[in-house]
């Protein structure tokens, strides 16, 4: 059926339920994509009519809920949403998620979504770690979206997929278990002196990560799911990759502390944790074995090598032991890079050339994001260009939790 006006399409579909409307919209999208002779103009009119019919259904649902909730004795509308019905976990609700993206897209919220969004803003105002400016409070990313960003970051590979992820307040010392000495045999009746246990702890600071990106004003026409998918991709690339780089190269000055600068690398004597060859020398099998030997047994369970792709293939790929057997074994069956002397290899392009760190990242290297990611929108700065600016900001930190859980094999610089 062809419609000449949007009103005609709306009148036809106004009594359809949302499932039928969604099904027809998908059919139209399929026709537009696959049929080169399709009447696109007529189909677009029909789509707009379907969209208005869905909006009409939503309005009727809200009005119906308010009518059903009206108490004739008290004169109060129990069905009208109240922000007090949302707790501190409001960021994990579907109402807040919908409201969050509608606020970014400039779409109108219904009463339930507005109540959830207002509750989220109240919580955001109380968070002292959250950056604010010009009297505006940035909107906190919904929990579901933040989890998707972190999950996507872990599929990027590299060290961030191996490290511990925290969501703790800044400046709080967190105890971390470390390998302990075994118990001793006891002679019956003999006194046993108590041992004072030294507990390792980590205190994360709060450093700002900020990214501003602009996209066309036509973003207002995107669906919530499509915009969320775009935002996840963008924030994974700009925020999580910044953390991924800091895990290795962070200086600790206004940024997280990385492995290379956060550990004192000792090349000789007591406390040695770094095997370094001369700038003109070559890596040998003996160097690799010596490096593995430096890592204490308690940390070697679950330890992995971290290096970049060039180091793997230039240093380890062709190296053999004394019996001419390769020390690097590829593992395509398990869909991993492979192993060097029995330890899994993690490829991270943030590692410098001719350097490999062996350590237990899953337990003793971590990053912290206490407040997730906040988003602010501005339609003023790019007014003449027809763009909308989005500013993403996160408070984060990273650092080695126990430094003796890592050893380094590298080459001196010329």
Residue pairs with C-beta under 8 A, 6 or more apart in sequence:
1 12
2 39
2 42
2 46
3 9
3 12
3 42
3 45
3 46
3 49
4 42
4 45
5 45
6 45
6 48
6 49
6 52
7 49
8 49
9 45
9 46
9 48
9 49
9 50
10 49
10 52
10 53
10 56
12 49
13 21
13 24
13 49
13 50
13 53
14 53
14 56
16 24
16 53
17 57
18 54
18 57
21 50
21 53
21 54
21 57
22 54
24 46
24 50
25 47
25 50
25 51
28 43
28 46
28 47
28 50
31 38
31 43
32 38
32 40
32 43
58 110
62 110
62 111
62 112
65 79
66 77
66 79
66 80
67 79
68 79
69 77
69 78
69 79
69 80
70 76
70 77
70 78
70 79
71 77
71 78
80 111
81 111
81 112
81 114
81 115
82 115
83 115
83 116
83 118
83 119
83 122
84 119
85 115
86 93
86 95
86 96
86 115
86 116
86 119
88 123
89 143
90 96
90 116
90 119
90 120
90 123
91 120
91 123
91 140
91 141
91 142
91 143
91 372
92 142
92 143
92 144
93 116
95 112
95 113
95 115
95 116
96 113
96 116
96 117
96 119
96 120
96 142
97 142
97 144
97 145
98 109
98 113
98 224
99 109
99 113
99 114
99 116
99 117
99 120
100 117
100 120
100 139
100 140
100 141
100 142
100 145
100 375
101 107
101 224
101 227
101 228
101 231
102 108
102 109
102 113
102 224
103 109
103 117
103 139
103 377
104 139
104 227
104 231
104 375
104 377
104 390
105 219
105 220
105 222
105 224
105 227
106 220
106 379
107 220
109 117
117 139
120 139
120 140
121 137
121 139
123 140
124 130
124 137
124 138
124 139
124 140
124 374
125 132
125 137
127 371
129 169
129 170
129 206
129 370
129 371
129 395
130 137
130 138
130 140
130 371
130 374
130 395
131 138
131 208
131 374
131 393
131 395
132 138
136 376
138 374
138 375
138 376
138 391
138 393
139 374
139 375
139 376
140 371
140 372
140 373
140 374
141 149
141 235
141 372
141 373
141 374
141 375
143 372
145 228
145 231
145 232
146 372
146 373
148 232
149 232
149 235
149 236
149 239
149 240
149 373
150 165
150 240
152 232
152 233
152 236
152 240
153 160
153 161
153 236
153 240
153 241
153 243
153 244
154 160
154 161
155 161
156 236
156 240
156 241
156 244
157 346
157 347
157 348
158 244
158 346
158 347
158 348
158 349
158 350
159 244
159 247
159 248
159 306
159 346
159 348
159 350
159 361
159 365
160 240
160 243
160 244
160 247
160 367
161 346
162 304
162 306
162 346
162 361
162 362
162 365
163 247
163 361
163 362
163 365
163 366
163 367
163 398
164 361
164 362
164 363
164 364
164 365
164 366
164 367
164 401
165 366
165 367
165 368
165 369
166 174
166 204
166 366
166 367
166 368
166 369
167 368
167 369
167 370
167 372
168 174
168 204
168 368
168 370
169 370
170 204
170 205
170 206
170 368
170 370
170 395
170 397
171 203
171 204
171 205
171 206
172 203
172 204
173 201
173 202
173 203
174 201
174 202
174 203
174 204
175 199
175 200
175 201
176 199
176 200
176 201
176 202
176 363
176 364
176 401
176 402
177 200
178 199
178 200
178 298
178 402
179 296
179 297
179 298
179 299
180 197
186 192
200 401
200 402
202 366
202 399
202 401
204 368
204 370
204 397
204 398
204 399
205 397
206 370
206 395
206 396
206 397
207 254
207 255
207 256
207 395
207 396
207 397
208 393
208 394
208 395
209 239
209 242
209 243
209 393
209 394
209 395
209 396
210 391
210 392
210 393
210 394
211 235
211 238
211 239
211 391
211 392
211 393
212 389
212 390
212 391
212 392
213 234
213 238
213 389
213 390
213 392
214 382
214 385
214 387
214 388
214 389
214 390
215 230
215 387
215 388
215 390
216 386
216 387
216 388
217 379
217 386
217 387
217 388
219 227
219 388
222 230
231 375
231 390
234 392
235 373
235 392
238 392
239 373
239 392
239 394
239 396
243 256
243 367
243 369
243 396
243 398
244 348
244 350
245 350
246 255
246 256
246 257
246 258
246 367
246 398
247 256
247 258
247 259
247 350
247 365
247 367
247 398
248 258
248 259
248 260
248 306
248 348
248 350
248 351
249 258
249 260
249 261
249 350
250 256
250 257
250 258
250 261
250 262
250 398
250 399
251 257
251 258
251 261
252 258
252 261
252 262
252 399
256 367
256 396
256 397
256 398
256 399
257 397
257 398
257 399
257 400
258 398
259 306
259 357
259 359
259 365
259 400
259 406
260 352
260 355
262 399
262 400
262 403
263 273
263 400
263 403
263 406
263 408
264 403
265 273
265 274
265 408
266 272
266 273
266 274
267 274
267 275
267 276
272 294
273 294
273 404
273 406
273 407
273 408
274 407
274 408
274 409
274 410
275 287
275 290
275 291
275 294
275 407
275 408
275 409
275 410
276 408
276 409
276 410
276 411
276 412
277 283
277 284
277 287
277 410
277 411
277 412
278 411
278 412
279 411
279 412
279 413
279 414
281 411
283 315
283 316
283 319
283 354
283 409
283 411
284 319
285 319
285 320
285 321
285 322
285 327
287 409
288 316
288 319
288 327
288 340
288 341
288 409
289 341
291 356
291 358
291 407
291 408
291 409
292 300
292 341
292 343
292 358
292 407
294 407
295 303
295 358
295 359
295 405
295 406
295 407
296 404
299 359
299 360
299 364
299 402
299 404
299 405
300 343
300 360
301 360
302 360
302 362
302 363
303 343
303 358
303 359
303 360
303 405
304 343
304 344
304 345
304 346
304 358
304 359
304 360
304 361
305 340
305 343
305 344
305 345
305 346
305 356
305 357
305 358
306 345
306 346
306 348
306 351
306 356
306 357
306 358
306 359
306 361
307 315
307 316
307 345
307 346
307 347
307 348
307 351
307 355
307 356
307 357
308 347
308 348
308 349
308 350
308 351
308 352
308 353
309 347
309 349
310 353
311 351
311 353
311 354
311 355
311 356
312 328
312 337
312 345
312 347
314 353
314 354
315 354
315 356
316 327
316 328
316 340
316 345
316 356
317 326
317 328
318 326
319 326
319 327
319 328
320 326
320 327
321 327
327 340
327 341
328 338
328 339
328 340
328 345
329 338
329 339
329 340
330 337
330 338
331 337
331 338
331 339
336 344
336 345
337 344
337 345
337 346
337 347
338 344
338 345
339 345
343 358
346 361
351 357
352 410
354 410
354 411
355 408
355 409
355 410
355 411
356 408
356 409
356 410
357 406
357 407
357 408
357 409
358 406
358 407
358 408
358 409
359 365
359 405
359 406
359 407
360 405
360 406
363 401
363 402
363 405
364 400
364 401
364 402
364 405
364 406
365 398
365 399
365 400
365 401
365 405
365 406
366 398
366 399
366 401
367 396
367 397
367 398
368 396
368 397
368 398
369 394
369 395
369 396
370 395
371 394
371 395
372 394
373 392
373 393
373 394
374 392
374 393
374 394
375 390
375 391
375 392
375 393
376 390
376 391
376 393
377 388
377 389
377 390
377 391
378 388
378 389
378 390
378 391
379 388
379 389
381 389
382 388
382 389
400 406
